[in-house]
Amino acid sequence: MSSRVRVVVAKPGLDGHDRGAKIVARALRDAGMEVVYTGLHQTPEQIVETAIQEDADAVGLSVLSGAHMTLFKRVLELLESRGAADIVVFGGGIIPEADIPELKRIGVAKIFTPGAATQTIVDWVRENVAQPVS
């Protein structure tokens, strides 16, 4: 029996728009991955706790509020402090191109900007998130 990739899809902060996150979560699920969607208005602490409890291989963050630099950084810091820095963090939303290099520098593996095809996201997760050993 083989394990499937486990992904936590999260909406950190005060952003109340989650259509894109739900579409990505469904695409990942339909591609055979185990997906936990945390819902709206999650704190970085809640997201990291969920990722650890669910034994996630990756966390996908969706941010439309403009607080991406703060929220992504905090999630990465908390994962590191909890000994879970091996969990791949990727994200998307309304993120200016100019911010992407800094997000990558601090440890975000990939940023998907508006208009990214769900198949592109699925393919990236398949190629960049280690398959768990059963």
trRosetta pair geometry for C-beta under 8 A, 3 or more apart (Angstrom, degrees):
i j d omega theta_ij theta_ji phi_ij phi_ji
1 134 6.0 -161 95 -173 61 147
2 131 8.0 -15 179 173 117 116
2 134 4.7 -130 -125 -28 44 143
3 6 7.8 -45 167 -30 107 101
3 131 7.8 146 81 174 85 74
3 132 4.1 -46 90 85 131 121
3 133 7.4 31 30 81 121 17
3 134 4.8 168 -11 -84 87 88
4 32 6.0 -140 -137 148 130 81
4 33 5.6 174 157 -131 112 41
4 34 5.0 125 87 -18 115 93
4 132 7.7 21 75 34 15 112
5 33 4.6 -41 76 -126 95 103
5 34 7.0 -172 91 30 44 75
5 57 5.1 -90 -155 50 75 147
5 58 7.0 10 176 10 108 111
5 125 6.6 143 135 153 157 107
5 126 7.5 -141 -11 -101 156 52
5 129 5.4 87 -144 107 131 126
5 131 6.5 -77 -65 -113 91 57
5 132 7.0 160 -94 -6 46 93
6 33 7.1 168 -92 -180 22 88
6 34 4.5 -22 -107 75 73 111
6 35 7.8 176 -157 -78 51 30
6 36 7.4 22 -177 -5 92 102
6 54 6.1 -168 163 143 132 100
6 55 6.1 61 64 96 160 74
6 56 4.9 -128 114 -122 101 50
6 57 5.2 121 52 2 71 88
6 58 7.6 166 91 30 52 68
6 132 7.4 24 2 -26 96 138
7 25 7.9 -165 102 -123 113 67
7 28 5.4 -66 53 166 147 155
7 33 5.5 25 6 151 113 135
7 34 7.2 155 22 83 65 56
7 35 5.2 -17 70 -109 93 74
7 36 7.5 -171 95 28 47 68
7 56 6.4 79 -124 -154 19 104
7 57 6.7 -47 -72 60 60 86
7 58 4.8 -16 -114 72 84 98
7 59 7.3 158 -163 -94 66 23
7 60 5.9 25 178 -7 114 108
7 125 6.6 -22 -79 -151 143 143
7 129 7.4 -31 -81 -143 100 176
8 35 7.8 144 -99 -161 23 56
8 36 4.9 -23 -111 69 71 102
8 37 8.0 152 -163 -91 54 24
8 38 6.4 43 -177 -41 99 107
8 47 6.8 144 133 -165 134 78
8 50 5.4 134 -138 116 144 110
8 51 4.8 -113 14 -89 151 77
8 54 6.0 131 -70 60 110 145
8 56 4.6 -53 -14 -99 102 154
8 58 7.4 -164 30 99 66 52
8 59 4.8 -17 68 -113 100 75
8 60 7.2 -176 90 27 49 68
9 21 5.5 150 158 -173 114 92
9 24 6.1 165 -130 96 140 106
9 25 4.3 -128 36 -82 159 100
9 28 7.3 168 -51 29 126 145
9 35 6.1 9 -5 -168 112 105
9 36 7.2 176 25 84 69 47
9 37 4.9 -22 69 -106 104 72
9 38 7.1 -157 88 6 51 81
9 59 7.9 161 -87 -164 26 53
9 60 4.7 -16 -110 68 72 108
9 62 7.1 27 -178 -14 90 111
10 21 7.6 -99 84 -150 12 137
10 37 7.8 170 -78 -157 42 49
10 38 4.4 18 -112 26 82 133
10 42 5.2 -82 -166 61 105 150
10 47 4.4 64 -154 -121 168 115
10 50 7.3 148 -84 63 124 141
10 59 6.3 -12 10 -170 119 99
10 60 7.1 154 22 81 68 54
10 61 5.5 -26 72 -106 93 66
10 62 7.2 -179 88 21 42 77
11 15 6.0 -123 -178 81 101 104
11 18 5.2 -63 -69 -102 152 106
11 21 5.4 -92 -65 -36 100 169
11 38 6.8 -157 25 75 71 98
11 39 6.9 -87 37 123 113 29
11 40 5.0 -38 87 -116 140 47
11 41 7.0 2 105 -15 104 31
11 42 6.0 115 72 16 60 100
11 61 7.8 134 -97 -158 24 62
11 62 5.4 -32 -97 68 72 99
11 63 7.8 148 -149 -82 57 50
12 15 7.7 52 82 27 46 109
12 42 5.4 -69 -100 79 52 85
12 43 7.0 51 -144 -153 86 14
12 44 5.9 35 -135 -70 134 65
12 47 6.0 -44 -80 -36 102 145
12 61 5.8 -12 1 -149 112 112
12 63 6.4 -23 58 -85 93 100
12 67 7.7 -120 110 96 100 115
12 71 4.3 149 107 -165 139 131
12 75 6.9 -112 -67 -55 154 121
13 41 7.3 -78 105 -126 26 47
13 42 7.9 -7 6 63 36 55
13 63 6.6 59 28 -127 133 97
13 65 5.3 -129 118 37 139 152
13 67 4.9 149 -113 67 158 140
13 71 5.4 -74 -40 -84 116 140
14 41 6.4 28 -116 -114 38 86
14 65 5.9 111 66 -117 79 156
14 67 7.7 84 28 3 88 147
15 18 7.9 125 122 -65 96 73
15 40 7.5 -133 93 -148 64 92
15 41 7.9 -169 57 -75 51 57
15 62 7.7 -133 98 116 147 82
15 63 6.3 168 -14 -146 154 51
15 64 4.9 126 -146 52 137 85
15 65 4.0 -127 -67 -41 99 108
15 67 7.8 -147 -35 32 104 108
15 93 7.9 -27 -151 -146 171 145
16 40 5.9 36 -129 -153 55 141
16 41 7.4 11 -91 -53 70 96
17 20 7.6 43 132 12 95 95
17 64 5.4 -31 60 48 118 156
18 21 4.7 -54 -162 44 78 116
18 22 5.6 80 137 -25 90 99
18 39 7.7 -37 -110 -158 167 38
18 40 5.6 -112 -45 -76 135 93
18 62 7.1 110 -131 90 66 142
19 22 5.9 -62 -152 38 28 109
19 23 6.3 28 154 -20 66 107
20 23 5.6 -54 -147 35 32 112
20 24 6.3 29 156 -16 66 105
20 62 5.7 169 94 -149 106 139
20 64 7.8 127 30 -57 134 122
20 92 7.0 -122 148 105 132 118
20 93 7.0 152 85 -97 150 67
21 24 5.8 -55 -148 39 31 109
21 25 6.2 33 153 -21 65 107
21 37 6.8 124 143 -143 104 110
21 60 7.7 159 -138 115 83 107
21 62 4.0 -130 -76 15 103 157
22 25 5.5 -51 -143 37 32 114
22 26 6.3 32 157 -18 64 105
22 37 6.7 46 -104 -136 64 156
23 26 5.9 -55 -148 37 28 109
23 27 6.4 29 153 -20 63 107
23 118 6.3 -113 147 -85 97 127
24 27 5.7 -55 -146 36 32 112
24 28 6.4 30 156 -17 66 106
24 60 6.3 -137 133 138 138 152
24 62 7.2 171 27 -69 141 126
24 92 7.3 154 -68 41 155 137
24 118 6.4 -165 -106 -124 55 92
24 121 5.8 -64 -136 124 101 164
25 28 6.0 -57 -150 37 28 109
25 29 6.3 28 153 -18 64 109
25 35 4.9 146 -162 161 81 143
25 37 4.5 10 -125 -75 162 116
25 60 7.9 -171 -76 70 72 134
26 29 5.6 -56 -146 39 32 113
26 30 6.0 31 156 -19 67 108
26 35 8.0 -135 -69 71 22 162
27 30 5.8 -54 -142 39 28 110
27 31 6.3 27 154 -18 62 109
27 118 3.7 -146 -104 180 161 125
27 119 7.5 -122 -168 -64 130 42
27 121 6.6 81 99 74 140 117
27 122 5.5 -115 146 -57 105 113
28 31 5.7 -60 -150 38 30 111
28 33 4.5 -51 166 57 88 130
28 35 5.0 116 94 -76 115 131
28 60 7.8 -168 -44 -4 154 152
28 121 7.4 -72 -65 121 93 108
28 122 6.2 -175 -94 -103 57 83
28 125 6.4 13 -119 47 108 168
29 32 8.0 120 175 -8 30 9
29 33 6.3 -90 -89 68 32 74
29 34 7.7 39 -114 -133 74 19
29 35 4.5 -87 -67 18 91 128
31 122 4.5 162 -63 -149 162 127
31 125 8.0 120 90 70 149 124
31 126 7.4 -107 157 -58 136 115
33 125 6.9 -25 -67 128 158 140
36 50 6.4 -161 120 169 138 116
36 54 5.1 -98 -6 -120 156 163
36 56 7.2 -100 32 -84 119 114
38 42 4.8 20 129 -67 134 152
38 46 6.9 128 -170 130 137 107
38 47 6.2 -77 -49 -105 172 73
38 50 5.6 -153 -97 3 116 176
39 42 6.7 121 77 -51 70 105
42 46 4.6 -129 -164 84 89 125
42 47 5.1 101 138 -57 129 90
42 50 7.8 -42 -154 -1 142 139
43 46 4.7 99 52 4 78 100
43 47 7.1 -143 93 -4 43 86
44 47 5.6 -56 -147 37 34 114
44 48 6.2 30 158 -16 68 106
44 71 6.2 -174 -68 -155 107 67
44 74 4.0 -120 -53 116 173 113
44 75 4.6 -135 -143 -71 102 66
44 78 5.6 156 144 -3 107 144
45 48 6.1 -57 -146 38 28 106
45 49 6.3 29 155 -19 63 109
45 78 6.4 -159 -97 -126 53 155
46 49 5.7 -56 -146 37 30 113
46 50 6.3 31 155 -19 64 106
47 50 5.8 -56 -151 36 29 111
47 51 6.4 30 152 -20 64 106
47 59 6.5 88 165 -155 109 137
47 61 7.4 31 -158 -96 157 100
47 75 5.8 -37 91 -116 134 112
48 51 5.5 -51 -146 35 34 114
48 52 6.4 30 157 -15 66 105
48 59 8.0 -33 -93 -81 52 160
48 75 6.1 177 -61 -147 98 69
48 78 4.2 -109 -54 121 165 126
48 79 5.7 -146 -127 -68 111 66
48 82 6.2 146 164 6 123 150
48 84 7.2 148 -164 64 94 140
49 52 6.0 -58 -149 39 29 107
49 53 6.1 24 156 -15 66 111
50 53 5.8 -59 -141 42 28 108
50 54 5.8 12 165 -5 67 116
50 56 7.6 45 122 -26 74 133
51 54 6.2 -66 -139 48 21 100
51 56 4.2 -75 -152 33 73 133
51 59 5.1 -41 -95 -73 135 117
51 79 7.1 -30 89 -101 148 104
51 84 6.7 134 114 150 114 150
51 87 5.6 73 167 -162 131 165
52 55 7.5 23 -179 -74 31 39
52 56 7.6 -53 -49 22 22 93
52 82 6.0 -84 -75 147 143 143
52 84 5.5 -109 -90 -69 95 156
56 59 6.1 73 128 -64 149 75
56 87 5.7 54 96 -137 95 123
57 87 6.7 170 174 -131 19 70
57 88 6.6 6 145 22 69 101
57 129 5.0 98 133 175 117 115
57 130 6.6 -142 -158 62 121 71
57 132 6.2 -123 -75 -51 127 100
58 87 6.3 160 -103 -177 25 75
58 88 4.2 -28 -109 69 89 96
58 89 7.2 170 -161 -79 70 26
58 90 6.5 -3 -174 12 119 101
58 125 6.4 -141 44 -140 168 101
58 129 4.6 -63 -45 -112 128 138
59 75 6.7 -146 110 172 151 136
59 79 7.8 -142 8 -76 142 137
59 87 5.9 49 -12 148 99 118
59 88 7.4 -178 26 89 62 50
59 89 5.1 -13 65 -110 98 73
59 90 7.6 165 86 31 52 58
60 90 5.4 -20 -109 76 74 86
60 91 6.2 149 -167 -94 56 49
60 92 7.5 -4 -175 10 98 94
60 125 8.0 -43 -66 -89 124 125
61 68 8.0 137 122 -135 124 84
61 71 6.8 171 -178 127 144 114
61 72 6.2 -179 72 -95 158 80
61 75 6.5 -159 -67 -1 143 167
61 89 6.8 11 -6 -169 112 95
61 90 7.6 -179 24 94 73 37
61 91 3.9 -25 66 -105 85 116
61 92 7.8 163 88 26 56 50
61 93 7.8 -59 124 -12 74 124
62 91 6.6 -175 -74 -158 34 83
62 92 5.8 -15 -112 70 72 78
62 93 5.0 127 -170 -63 60 109
63 66 7.8 -147 154 6 103 16
63 67 6.4 -121 -164 67 125 70
63 68 4.2 151 97 -87 149 86
63 71 5.8 162 -96 63 141 144
63 72 7.3 -96 -11 -45 150 94
63 91 6.5 13 8 177 98 131
63 92 7.9 166 32 91 65 33
63 93 4.3 -166 66 50 48 162
63 94 7.4 -104 111 47 66 68
63 95 6.8 70 76 -67 102 101
64 93 4.6 -129 -66 -166 60 113
64 94 4.7 69 -140 11 64 107
65 68 7.8 157 62 -40 72 70
66 94 7.2 -33 -66 96 62 112
67 70 5.1 -52 -178 49 84 112
67 71 5.1 78 122 -22 95 111
68 71 5.9 -64 -132 45 27 104
68 72 5.6 22 175 -15 69 113
68 91 7.3 158 -146 127 111 148
68 93 6.7 -177 -83 72 125 126
68 95 5.2 17 -12 -106 178 102
68 99 6.7 97 88 137 125 152
68 103 7.1 -31 144 -90 111 131
69 72 6.6 -54 -136 39 18 104
69 73 6.3 16 162 -16 55 117
69 99 6.2 -110 -70 -153 101 126
69 102 7.0 2 -122 108 105 130
69 103 7.3 -116 -107 -78 64 89
70 73 6.0 -68 -151 39 22 111
70 74 6.3 18 159 -19 63 111
71 74 5.9 -56 -145 35 29 109
71 75 6.5 29 157 -18 64 104
72 75 5.9 -56 -151 35 31 110
72 76 6.4 28 154 -15 65 108
72 89 7.1 134 -157 151 88 134
72 91 6.3 -105 -99 -1 116 158
72 103 5.7 4 111 -137 162 102
72 106 7.1 113 120 88 106 131
72 108 5.5 -18 -176 -70 134 127
73 76 5.8 -60 -151 39 30 110
73 77 6.3 31 153 -20 66 107
73 106 5.6 -47 -106 163 83 158
74 77 5.6 -52 -145 36 32 113
74 78 6.3 30 157 -17 65 107
75 78 5.9 -59 -148 39 29 109
75 79 6.4 31 154 -20 64 106
75 89 6.2 142 114 -126 121 143
76 79 5.8 -52 -146 34 31 111
76 80 6.4 32 154 -19 63 105
76 85 7.8 52 -167 -125 71 83
76 89 6.0 -107 -82 18 87 163
76 106 6.0 142 65 143 166 99
76 107 4.7 130 -143 73 141 131
76 108 7.2 -95 -64 -60 131 69
77 80 5.7 -57 -153 36 30 112
77 81 6.3 24 154 -16 66 109
78 81 5.7 -55 -141 39 33 109
78 82 6.1 20 160 -10 66 112
79 82 6.0 -68 -146 45 27 102
79 84 4.6 -96 -162 87 77 91
79 85 5.4 121 126 -89 99 48
79 87 5.6 -121 -148 50 134 113
79 89 7.1 -151 -7 -49 160 124
80 83 8.0 40 177 -65 29 21
80 84 7.7 -97 -59 58 17 58
80 85 4.6 43 -99 -76 64 111
84 87 5.0 10 158 -5 96 115
85 107 7.8 -73 -158 -160 97 148
88 109 5.1 -10 -167 -13 95 154
88 128 6.6 144 -155 131 158 95
88 129 5.0 -130 32 -104 149 88
89 107 6.6 55 48 126 122 92
89 108 5.4 -79 106 -120 102 62
89 109 6.1 144 69 2 52 91
90 108 6.7 109 -115 -177 36 82
90 109 5.0 -57 -76 65 86 97
90 110 4.3 0 -131 58 112 88
90 111 7.3 -165 -167 -73 72 34
90 112 7.3 50 160 -11 107 97
90 124 7.4 144 -142 123 164 126
90 125 7.4 -131 32 -87 153 84
90 128 7.9 93 -61 96 137 136
91 95 7.4 94 113 -39 108 151
91 103 7.7 -100 50 180 121 143
91 108 6.1 -52 18 -155 107 127
91 110 7.7 168 30 91 49 58
91 111 5.8 -14 75 -115 78 69
91 112 7.2 -149 113 28 34 78
92 95 7.1 -129 -159 5 34 122
92 111 6.3 137 -92 -170 55 59
92 112 3.6 -30 -92 69 122 88
92 113 6.7 -152 -147 -70 88 17
92 114 7.8 136 174 -63 103 43
92 116 6.4 -105 -128 30 142 140
92 121 7.7 -55 -36 -101 147 128
93 114 7.7 9 178 -60 21 80
94 114 6.6 20 -90 -42 63 116
95 99 5.6 -112 179 73 88 124
95 100 6.6 102 132 -71 116 81
95 103 7.3 -3 -175 -28 140 156
95 111 5.6 -97 84 -170 151 132
95 113 6.4 -119 57 -104 88 80
96 99 4.9 90 68 1 85 103
96 100 7.7 -133 101 -23 51 81
97 100 5.8 -38 -160 2 41 119
97 113 7.4 -7 -77 -85 76 149
98 101 7.7 -49 -178 21 37 99
99 102 5.7 -64 -164 44 55 109
99 103 5.9 55 143 -25 83 107
100 103 5.6 -56 -144 37 34 112
100 104 6.3 33 158 -18 67 105
100 111 5.0 -133 -124 44 99 147
101 104 5.7 -57 -149 38 31 111
101 105 6.3 37 152 -25 65 105
102 105 5.3 -49 -146 32 35 117
102 106 6.6 25 158 -12 66 104
103 106 6.2 -60 -150 39 30 103
103 108 4.2 -24 159 35 93 138
103 111 5.8 71 91 -55 146 130
104 107 7.8 147 -175 11 29 8
104 108 5.8 -80 -85 68 39 82
104 109 7.8 62 -127 -134 75 11
104 111 7.5 -97 -56 -9 89 107
108 111 6.3 46 131 -56 131 90
109 128 6.3 150 160 155 136 136
110 124 5.8 -161 137 169 176 142
110 128 6.9 101 -23 82 132 169
112 116 3.8 -71 -173 10 106 169
112 120 7.3 143 -125 104 121 113
112 121 5.7 -11 -80 -89 161 103
112 124 7.9 -171 -69 32 115 158
113 116 6.1 123 58 -38 48 104
116 120 5.4 -116 -179 74 88 132
116 121 6.0 89 134 -51 120 98
117 120 4.4 100 65 -3 87 104
117 121 7.3 -157 97 -3 50 81
118 121 5.5 -53 -153 36 40 112
118 122 6.2 42 150 -20 70 104
119 122 5.5 -50 -143 38 35 114
119 123 6.1 37 156 -20 66 106
120 123 5.9 -55 -146 38 27 110
120 124 6.3 28 154 -21 62 107
121 124 5.7 -55 -148 35 30 111
121 125 6.4 28 155 -17 65 104
122 125 6.0 -57 -150 36 29 108
122 126 6.4 30 153 -18 64 108
123 126 5.7 -55 -148 37 31 113
123 127 6.2 18 158 -11 66 112
124 127 6.0 -66 -146 44 28 104
124 128 5.7 -13 170 12 68 123
125 128 6.5 -77 -127 53 21 88
125 129 5.1 -10 -171 7 67 123
126 129 7.3 -36 -88 42 10 90
